[in-house]
Structures are given as structure tokens and as C-alpha cells.
Amino acid sequence: MCLSDFSNCELVALASTIAIALSKEFNREELAILSGFFSALGDNLAILSS
């Protein structure tokens, strides 16, 4: 199954579920680092796709 097979609502639910799962495994400092990393990853993917 590809990400394009998911509806917008399903993608939001998936992202929320992953965020909640990660928040249970990492402390605040680690979550801040992951947040910055995934933001940079998303920005770079957007640039590459255009």
C-alpha cells in the first residue's frame, strides 16, 4: 500500500498516531530534536518535489 492510497483524514490520523507513539518513547529534549529533524525532512521533500 502506498501513501497515495490513504485519504487526507487517514493521513492525519496516521501522523497523529505516530506522534503519540513517539511521545511515549522519547523525552522532551529528544522529541524537540525529532521535531526539528522531521520539519527539515518535510521542507527538503517539498523542495525536491517542485
Long-range contacts (C-beta under 8 A, 24 or more apart in sequence): none
